[in-house]
Each structure stands twice: as structure tokens, then as C-alpha cells.
Amino acid sequence: MSRVAVVTGAAAGMGSAISRRLADRGHRVALLDLDGEGAQRAAKDLRAHGARAWACSVDVADRAAVDEALRDVRSEFGPIEIMVTSAGLDAFESFTDISAAAWDRILAVNLTGTFHCLQAAVPDMLAARWGRIVTISSSSAQSGAARMAHYVASKGGVIGLTKALALELAPHGITVNTIPPGFIDTPMARRAVARGDLSSIDAVAARTPVRRAGTPDDIAAACAFLCSDEAGYITGQSINVNGGWYL
């Protein structure tokens, strides 16, 4: 059954792979990203393969922009039935060096941005008495991570928000789950490696039980299942796609 799916952070990496997997399942996919040109390119590629895809530039930290984008999605495709929140920022700083502005920006995008997107989409799901929500959090919120206090706090908040919404929305036919990825080989991760904030891809892979880094497609596969009818009895869960790390 074709449904209307919205994916944030969809221009590249995990968000792009998730969009592609949902499109492959026949869903109409709206790709949202601060990088509007990247989102447009990703949507064009999906359309070239026969998918129905639409894209726009949006800062998820801006509630008015989120509301406008979702109004456009409804105009283009109809009410929203699937929401995947993959938009996010990383950051690496010693705790004593984190400025109030840096703290606020990370939480504004990673946590408040997730809140904005979900609150704007949930009324459609309540009306339909069916919905699938998947948040992309982080294994660092489960294990902790040095020099990432603001990032870890924001992603921990996403896990908590997911669990609260799962309980509230379950009676209405809406499931809410989170995927906390382990180390995934994405453009964001490679930029962190290039800056020296993370060790090399190979070094991380060597410490991972399955002996490789994760791929965006690993996340997309789990996400697509959680967005399916088959996953209707799974809600409030953290589905750890992390190559075998026990957290």
C-alpha cells in the first residue's frame, strides 16, 4: 500500500538511504533538508527510477518553516502517514568549552527539531488512526561519548521523547520507535574523521564485533521494516543497529 512518508535530513547519508528504501516500497516520499539543493537532487534521482518524490529546504529548528513544508507535502501527496526524523547536527568540544549558543543550536536541531516535525505530523496520523514514526537517535546517547555532551544530551532526549510518544499514541494505531545507529559510514562521519574528531573508518570497524562500519542502507532496512504494517506490534523500542555493540 502506498503511503505518504516524510524524511528529514534526506539530502545525504542515512536520510537519503531511508528515502530510497521507502520509495522502493511504493511510498510517496517527501525529502526535507536544510540543504535544499541536495534534497532536490536526491528526489530527482528517485523520480528517475519511477518513484513519486518531492523535496524542499527546511530548517527543522524553525517551527514556522516545518509547518509550511508539511502543508506543502499535504498539497502534493496528501496526509502524512510515515515520519522519519533523521535531520541532525554533530559536535565535538570539551564540556568546559561548549558555549550556550552551541548548546542551544545542537538541541534546537536534534531534539526540538524532532519535536516540531512530530507535532506537526501527528494530527494526520490521529485522524487516520494509523501512523509510523521512527526517530534517528544515537548509540552515544546509550553509552555516553567524551567531547560530545551537547550531542549526547540531545539524542538522549530523542530517545525519551520516542518512549513518551509511543505510550501516548499507541491506542490510536500509531507506533513510535527509535533507531540509535552505531558507527555509520556517512558524509557526516567522514567529515568528523577528516577534522580529527574521530579515528579512521577502518579503526572503528576493527573494534566493531561484525568487523565493519555500518552503512546508511543498514539503517534504512531497519527503518523500512518499522514503517511497515508488519511492525504494528513494535512500539516504544530502541532498535540498536550497531554491528553488535552491547550498550
N, C-alpha and C positions, 0 to 999 in steps of 0.2 A: 504494500500500500504506500503510495506516495504521500509524504507529509512535508510540512514546511519546517525547515531547520535553519537556525541562526547559529553561526560560529563566529566568535570574536577572536582577534589575533590570528586571522585567517590568511594573511598575506604570505606567510612562510612557515617553515618548521612544523610543529605539531598541529597548529590550526589549519594549515594548508592540507596536510595529510588527512585530517579528520574530515574536512570539507569534501575532499576527493572520495573518501570511503563512503560518506553519506550519499553523495551524488551517485556513486556506483550502485547503491541500493535503491535508486529511483527517487530519492527525495529532492525536493526543490530547495536549493541551498542559498542562503544569503551570507556573504562573506564580509565581515566588518573588521576594519583595522585602521589604526592611526595612519599607516602607510596606505593611503588610498590607491596610489598607482600600483603598488604591489598586489593589493586585493583585486583590482581590476584585471591585472594580468592573470592572476590565478583563476578568476571567474571566466575569463576569455578562454583559457585552456580547458576548463571544464565544459564550456559550451561547445568547443571544438570536438569534444568526444561525446556530444549528444546530450549533455546534462542541461538542466534548467538551473542557471546560476546567475546571481546578481550581486553586486558589490558596492560598497560605499566607504568613505573615510569617516571615522568617528573616534573621538577620544572617549573611552568608556568612563573616565572620571568626570565627564561633563553630562549631567543628567538630561539637560535640555537636548543635547546632541543625540543621546541614546534614544530618547522618546521620539525625536524626529526620524531617526534611522528606522526604528521599528514601525512607525506609521508608514514609512515608505515600503518596508518589507510587506506589510499587510496589503498595501495597494498593489504591489507587484505580484504577490503569491497567495495572500490570504492569511488567516490567523496563524499564530506561531504555535507549533506543537512540540518542537525539539529546540532546546537551547544548550549550547556548549560554550562555556566561558574559558577561553584559552588565552585571552589577552593578558599580558603581564610584563613587568619590568624586573630585572635582577639588579643587584647592587652589592658591592664588596667594599666595606670600610670598617675599620676598628670602631668598636662601640663608642669610645670617647670622641671619635671624630665625626659621628653622624650628626648632621645639622638638623634642626627642627624642620627645615624646608625639605631636606632629603627624606626624612622620616614620613612627612605628610604626603609627599609625592608617591612614594612606594605604596603606602596604604591606600591612597586615593585611587590608584590604578588597580592594584591587585585585589584589594578587599572591597573598597567602596564601589569600584567599577563593577565587580561581580554583583554586589547588591543592586546597583542601578539596573543592570541588564536583566536580572531575575525578576525584580519587582515590576519592571515594565512588561515582561513577557507572561508572567504567571496568570494574569486575568484571562488571557486567551485559553490557557490550559484549564482553568477552573470552569470556564463556560463549556468547554468540550468534554469535561470530565475525563481527560486523558492528557498526559504530558510526560516528557522525558527531559530531565535536567542532568547534565554532567558538568561538574566543575573540575578544572585542572589545578590541582594544588601542588604539593612538592614533598618528596620524601625528606627534605631538610626540615620540614615542619614536624616530622616524627622523630628525627634523630638529633636535630639541632645542627648548626653549622657556624663555625667561627667566622667572624667578619661579615656576617650576614644577618645581624639581629633584626633589622627592619624588614628584610625579605622573609625571614623565618616567621616573624610575628604576623606578617600579612597573610602568609599561606596557612599558618595555623588558624587564623581567623576564618579563612575559606573553608577549612575542614569543619570547624564548629558551626558555621553558617549552614553548611550542607546537612549536617546532622539535625539541626533545629528545623530546617525546612522539610526534611524527609518526614519527620513526625507530624508536622502541621498539615502537609499536603497529601499524605498517604490516603486518607479517607476519600480523597477526590480523584483518585486514579492517576496521580502524578508521582513518579519516582524521582528521587534526588540522590545522586551518588557522586563521589569524587574519585578521581584518579590522581594519586601522588606519584608522578614519574620519578624513577631513579635517574641515573645519568643518561641523558638522551643526546645523541649527536645532532644538534641543530645549529643554525647560524648564530643564535644567541650564545650557545655553549662555545662555539669556535671563537667568537669574539672575546669571551672571557679567557680562553686559553691564550689567545694572541696578546692580551693585556698582561698575562702572567697571574691572573686571579685564580686560575685552575690549572692543575697539572695536565699533561697531554692526554689526548683521547686514548692513546694506547696504554698509558699508565693507569688510567681509571679502569679501562677494560680488563687489565691484568688482575685488578683487585676484585672484580665482579665475579660472583660464582659461575655465571654462564660464560665468562671469559670473552665478553664483547660489550661494547656500548649499546644502549638501546637506540632504536630508530624511531622517527616520527610514525612510521607505519605500525610499530608495536603498540603505540598509544592509540592510534586510530582504530585498530582492530578491536581493542577492548571497549573503546568508546562507542563504536557502531553497535556492538552487542548490547551495551547498556541502554542504547536508544531504541532498541527493538521491542516488539511485542513479547518476544520470548523472555525478556528480562523483567517482566511485570511483578515478580515476587522478590526482586532485589532492590532495596532502598535503604538509605542511610549508611551505606557501606563505603569504605575506603578500599578500592581495588588497586592493590600495590603492583604496578607494572615496573619492576625494578631489577630484573635479572637475578633474583634470588637473595637479595639482601634481607636479612631478618631484622625488622625495626620494632 
